[in-house]
Amino acid sequence: MTALLSLSGIAKSFDNGTRAIARLDLDVADGEFVSLVGPSGCGKSTALRIVAGLSVPSTGAVEWPDGSSKIGFVFQEPTLMPWADVAANVRLPLRLAHADDAQARDAVRQALARVGLADFAQSYPRELSGGMKMRASIARALATEPQLLLMDEPFAALDEITRFKLNNDLLRLWQELRRTVIFVTHSVFESVYLSQHIVVMTPRPGRVFADIAIPAPYPRDERFRTSANYAGYCRTVSEALGQAMAGAP
């Protein structure tokens, strides 16, 4: 697979002396679904912000072999504007990019349809459930047709049933659109269900401890989630995470 981006020798220290990332080397292929897992504070979110250009590494570089890519970012909180309806929230990045009005309307309509919110375009965030708010956030990230989708623990605050449903919907979107996804999560179970491979990070300062392939075929469904293979992959990732946290070589 062709590499979409490479993180080469990324390190990040903050002004207060905190070293978030020590040295991070990672290649992400075009169209790939990759999850980052690791203990709190290990630099997962910092790595996403560096890829997005929202933070500058202290050393190292983000390399784009075919030139920089258009990026969509889904944060842990939906961060919707409470005074604007769903359509206006989804349209925000297009407005900031000065997109043509007709094209923006079409893009918003298509993005909302993809996440199952076509009938809620005129609703306000206060009228939506937690899962629907996150769907709106995902639609906003998709509205610009990004090649790379960065997702920072987007489902962490949701109940288990809603989280499972959104996991399934995210995989459907990924297979339909064939975008590259880098997904941050604390859940081993979620990472195994979603990903083609999982990057296990060490405690702060973060670096790659293990890169574990999940070769189960797609589409994945409840049969996979309840299979022996799934349990085995979860055990492998959990063991690697435990070793990383214990400081094993």
Secondary structure as a PSIPRED ss2 file (coil, helix, strand):
# PSIPRED VFORMAT (PSIPRED V4.0)

   1 M C   1.000  0.000  0.000
   2 T C   1.000  0.000  0.000
   3 A E   0.000  0.000  1.000
   4 L E   0.000  0.000  1.000
   5 L E   0.000  0.000  1.000
   6 S E   0.000  0.000  1.000
   7 L E   0.000  0.000  1.000
   8 S E   0.000  0.000  1.000
   9 G E   0.000  0.000  1.000
  10 I E   0.000  0.000  1.000
  11 A E   0.000  0.000  1.000
  12 K E   0.000  0.000  1.000
  13 S E   0.000  0.000  1.000
  14 F C   1.000  0.000  0.000
  15 D C   1.000  0.000  0.000
  16 N C   1.000  0.000  0.000
  17 G C   1.000  0.000  0.000
  18 T C   1.000  0.000  0.000
  19 R E   0.000  0.000  1.000
  20 A E   0.000  0.000  1.000
  21 I E   0.000  0.000  1.000
  22 A E   0.000  0.000  1.000
  23 R E   0.000  0.000  1.000
  24 L E   0.000  0.000  1.000
  25 D E   0.000  0.000  1.000
  26 L E   0.000  0.000  1.000
  27 D E   0.000  0.000  1.000
  28 V E   0.000  0.000  1.000
  29 A E   0.000  0.000  1.000
  30 D C   1.000  0.000  0.000
  31 G C   1.000  0.000  0.000
  32 E C   1.000  0.000  0.000
  33 F E   0.000  0.000  1.000
  34 V E   0.000  0.000  1.000
  35 S E   0.000  0.000  1.000
  36 L E   0.000  0.000  1.000
  37 V E   0.000  0.000  1.000
  38 G C   1.000  0.000  0.000
  39 P C   1.000  0.000  0.000
  40 S C   1.000  0.000  0.000
  41 G C   1.000  0.000  0.000
  42 C C   1.000  0.000  0.000
  43 G C   1.000  0.000  0.000
  44 K H   0.000  1.000  0.000
  45 S H   0.000  1.000  0.000
  46 T H   0.000  1.000  0.000
  47 A H   0.000  1.000  0.000
  48 L H   0.000  1.000  0.000
  49 R H   0.000  1.000  0.000
  50 I H   0.000  1.000  0.000
  51 V H   0.000  1.000  0.000
  52 A H   0.000  1.000  0.000
  53 G C   1.000  0.000  0.000
  54 L C   1.000  0.000  0.000
  55 S C   1.000  0.000  0.000
  56 V C   1.000  0.000  0.000
  57 P C   1.000  0.000  0.000
  58 S C   1.000  0.000  0.000
  59 T E   0.000  0.000  1.000
  60 G E   0.000  0.000  1.000
  61 A E   0.000  0.000  1.000
  62 V E   0.000  0.000  1.000
  63 E E   0.000  0.000  1.000
  64 W C   1.000  0.000  0.000
  65 P C   1.000  0.000  0.000
  66 D C   1.000  0.000  0.000
  67 G C   1.000  0.000  0.000
  68 S C   1.000  0.000  0.000
  69 S C   1.000  0.000  0.000
  70 K C   1.000  0.000  0.000
  71 I E   0.000  0.000  1.000
  72 G E   0.000  0.000  1.000
  73 F E   0.000  0.000  1.000
  74 V E   0.000  0.000  1.000
  75 F C   1.000  0.000  0.000
  76 Q C   1.000  0.000  0.000
  77 E C   1.000  0.000  0.000
  78 P C   1.000  0.000  0.000
  79 T C   1.000  0.000  0.000
  80 L C   1.000  0.000  0.000
  81 M C   1.000  0.000  0.000
  82 P C   1.000  0.000  0.000
  83 W C   1.000  0.000  0.000
  84 A C   1.000  0.000  0.000
  85 D C   1.000  0.000  0.000
  86 V H   0.000  1.000  0.000
  87 A H   0.000  1.000  0.000
  88 A H   0.000  1.000  0.000
  89 N H   0.000  1.000  0.000
  90 V H   0.000  1.000  0.000
  91 R H   0.000  1.000  0.000
  92 L H   0.000  1.000  0.000
  93 P H   0.000  1.000  0.000
  94 L H   0.000  1.000  0.000
  95 R H   0.000  1.000  0.000
  96 L H   0.000  1.000  0.000
  97 A C   1.000  0.000  0.000
  98 H C   1.000  0.000  0.000
  99 A C   1.000  0.000  0.000
 100 D C   1.000  0.000  0.000
 101 D H   0.000  1.000  0.000
 102 A H   0.000  1.000  0.000
 103 Q H   0.000  1.000  0.000
 104 A H   0.000  1.000  0.000
 105 R H   0.000  1.000  0.000
 106 D H   0.000  1.000  0.000
 107 A H   0.000  1.000  0.000
 108 V H   0.000  1.000  0.000
 109 R H   0.000  1.000  0.000
 110 Q H   0.000  1.000  0.000
 111 A H   0.000  1.000  0.000
 112 L H   0.000  1.000  0.000
 113 A H   0.000  1.000  0.000
 114 R H   0.000  1.000  0.000
 115 V C   1.000  0.000  0.000
 116 G C   1.000  0.000  0.000
 117 L C   1.000  0.000  0.000
 118 A H   0.000  1.000  0.000
 119 D H   0.000  1.000  0.000
 120 F H   0.000  1.000  0.000
 121 A C   1.000  0.000  0.000
 122 Q C   1.000  0.000  0.000
 123 S C   1.000  0.000  0.000
 124 Y C   1.000  0.000  0.000
 125 P H   0.000  1.000  0.000
 126 R H   0.000  1.000  0.000
 127 E H   0.000  1.000  0.000
 128 L C   1.000  0.000  0.000
 129 S C   1.000  0.000  0.000
 130 G H   0.000  1.000  0.000
 131 G H   0.000  1.000  0.000
 132 M H   0.000  1.000  0.000
 133 K H   0.000  1.000  0.000
 134 M H   0.000  1.000  0.000
 135 R H   0.000  1.000  0.000
 136 A H   0.000  1.000  0.000
 137 S H   0.000  1.000  0.000
 138 I H   0.000  1.000  0.000
 139 A H   0.000  1.000  0.000
 140 R H   0.000  1.000  0.000
 141 A H   0.000  1.000  0.000
 142 L H   0.000  1.000  0.000
 143 A C   1.000  0.000  0.000
 144 T C   1.000  0.000  0.000
 145 E C   1.000  0.000  0.000
 146 P C   1.000  0.000  0.000
 147 Q C   1.000  0.000  0.000
 148 L E   0.000  0.000  1.000
 149 L E   0.000  0.000  1.000
 150 L E   0.000  0.000  1.000
 151 M E   0.000  0.000  1.000
 152 D E   0.000  0.000  1.000
 153 E C   1.000  0.000  0.000
 154 P C   1.000  0.000  0.000
 155 F C   1.000  0.000  0.000
 156 A C   1.000  0.000  0.000
 157 A C   1.000  0.000  0.000
 158 L C   1.000  0.000  0.000
 159 D C   1.000  0.000  0.000
 160 E H   0.000  1.000  0.000
 161 I H   0.000  1.000  0.000
 162 T H   0.000  1.000  0.000
 163 R H   0.000  1.000  0.000
 164 F H   0.000  1.000  0.000
 165 K H   0.000  1.000  0.000
 166 L H   0.000  1.000  0.000
 167 N H   0.000  1.000  0.000
 168 N H   0.000  1.000  0.000
 169 D H   0.000  1.000  0.000
 170 L H   0.000  1.000  0.000
 171 L H   0.000  1.000  0.000
 172 R H   0.000  1.000  0.000
 173 L H   0.000  1.000  0.000
 174 W H   0.000  1.000  0.000
 175 Q H   0.000  1.000  0.000
 176 E H   0.000  1.000  0.000
 177 L H   0.000  1.000  0.000
 178 R C   1.000  0.000  0.000
 179 R C   1.000  0.000  0.000
 180 T E   0.000  0.000  1.000
 181 V E   0.000  0.000  1.000
 182 I E   0.000  0.000  1.000
 183 F E   0.000  0.000  1.000
 184 V E   0.000  0.000  1.000
 185 T C   1.000  0.000  0.000
 186 H C   1.000  0.000  0.000
 187 S C   1.000  0.000  0.000
 188 V H   0.000  1.000  0.000
 189 F H   0.000  1.000  0.000
 190 E H   0.000  1.000  0.000
 191 S H   0.000  1.000  0.000
 192 V H   0.000  1.000  0.000
 193 Y H   0.000  1.000  0.000
 194 L H   0.000  1.000  0.000
 195 S C   1.000  0.000  0.000
 196 Q C   1.000  0.000  0.000
 197 H E   0.000  0.000  1.000
 198 I E   0.000  0.000  1.000
 199 V E   0.000  0.000  1.000
 200 V E   0.000  0.000  1.000
 201 M E   0.000  0.000  1.000
 202 T C   1.000  0.000  0.000
 203 P C   1.000  0.000  0.000
 204 R C   1.000  0.000  0.000
 205 P C   1.000  0.000  0.000
 206 G E   0.000  0.000  1.000
 207 R E   0.000  0.000  1.000
 208 V E   0.000  0.000  1.000
 209 F E   0.000  0.000  1.000
 210 A E   0.000  0.000  1.000
 211 D E   0.000  0.000  1.000
 212 I E   0.000  0.000  1.000
 213 A E   0.000  0.000  1.000
 214 I C   1.000  0.000  0.000
 215 P C   1.000  0.000  0.000
 216 A C   1.000  0.000  0.000
 217 P C   1.000  0.000  0.000
 218 Y C   1.000  0.000  0.000
 219 P C   1.000  0.000  0.000
 220 R C   1.000  0.000  0.000
 221 D C   1.000  0.000  0.000
 222 E H   0.000  1.000  0.000
 223 R H   0.000  1.000  0.000
 224 F H   0.000  1.000  0.000
 225 R H   0.000  1.000  0.000
 226 T C   1.000  0.000  0.000
 227 S C   1.000  0.000  0.000
 228 A H   0.000  1.000  0.000
 229 N H   0.000  1.000  0.000
 230 Y H   0.000  1.000  0.000
 231 A H   0.000  1.000  0.000
 232 G H   0.000  1.000  0.000
 233 Y H   0.000  1.000  0.000
 234 C H   0.000  1.000  0.000
 235 R H   0.000  1.000  0.000
 236 T H   0.000  1.000  0.000
 237 V H   0.000  1.000  0.000
 238 S H   0.000  1.000  0.000
 239 E H   0.000  1.000  0.000
 240 A H   0.000  1.000  0.000
 241 L H   0.000  1.000  0.000
 242 G H   0.000  1.000  0.000
 243 Q H   0.000  1.000  0.000
 244 A H   0.000  1.000  0.000
 245 M H   0.000  1.000  0.000
 246 A H   0.000  1.000  0.000
 247 G C   1.000  0.000  0.000
 248 A C   1.000  0.000  0.000
 249 P C   1.000  0.000  0.000
